[in-house]
């Protein structure tokens, strides 16, 4: 099985966390993370959590 790309991992983490953003904002965040250094699954989920929590404030 092919290893997931950073972008795929981030999209999956955001979906699991129920990130509620406009498509444009979500894509901007995904693209930013996709070009970041390699992150662990937990680091990606933490970034998605922070983004979600910041959007709630």
C-alpha positions as CSV (number, residue, x, y, z in Angstrom):
1,X,0.0,0.0,0.0
2,X,1.3,3.5,-1.0
3,X,2.2,5.8,1.9
4,X,-0.1,8.8,2.1
5,X,1.3,12.2,1.2
6,X,1.4,15.0,3.7
7,X,-1.5,16.7,2.0
8,X,-3.6,13.5,2.2
9,X,-2.7,13.0,5.9
10,X,-3.7,16.6,6.7
11,X,-7.0,16.3,4.8
12,X,-7.8,13.1,6.6
13,X,-7.0,14.6,10.0
14,X,-9.1,17.7,9.3
15,X,-12.1,15.5,8.3
16,X,-11.7,13.4,11.4
17,X,-11.7,16.5,13.6
18,X,-14.7,18.0,11.8
19,X,-12.9,21.1,10.6
20,X,-15.6,23.5,9.5
21,X,-14.1,26.1,7.1
22,X,-14.8,27.5,3.7
23,X,-13.3,25.5,0.8
24,X,-10.9,28.4,0.1
25,X,-9.7,28.6,3.7
26,X,-9.4,24.8,3.9
27,X,-7.4,24.6,0.7
28,X,-5.1,27.4,1.8
29,X,-4.3,25.6,5.0
30,X,-3.9,22.2,3.3
31,X,-1.5,23.7,0.7
32,X,0.5,25.4,3.5
33,X,0.9,22.1,5.4
34,X,1.5,20.1,2.2
35,X,4.6,22.1,1.6
36,X,5.8,22.0,5.2
37,X,8.5,19.5,6.4
38,X,7.5,16.0,7.1
39,X,5.2,15.8,10.1
40,X,3.9,12.8,12.1
41,X,0.2,12.0,12.0
42,X,-0.1,13.4,15.6
43,X,1.6,16.7,14.6
44,X,-0.8,17.0,11.6
45,X,-3.8,16.3,13.9
46,X,-2.6,18.9,16.4
47,X,-2.3,21.5,13.6
48,X,-5.8,20.7,12.5
49,X,-7.0,21.0,16.1
50,X,-5.4,24.4,16.5
51,X,-6.8,25.7,13.2
52,X,-10.3,24.4,14.2
53,X,-10.1,25.9,17.7
54,X,-8.8,29.3,16.4
55,X,-11.7,29.4,13.9
56,X,-14.2,28.9,16.9
57,X,-12.8,31.9,18.8
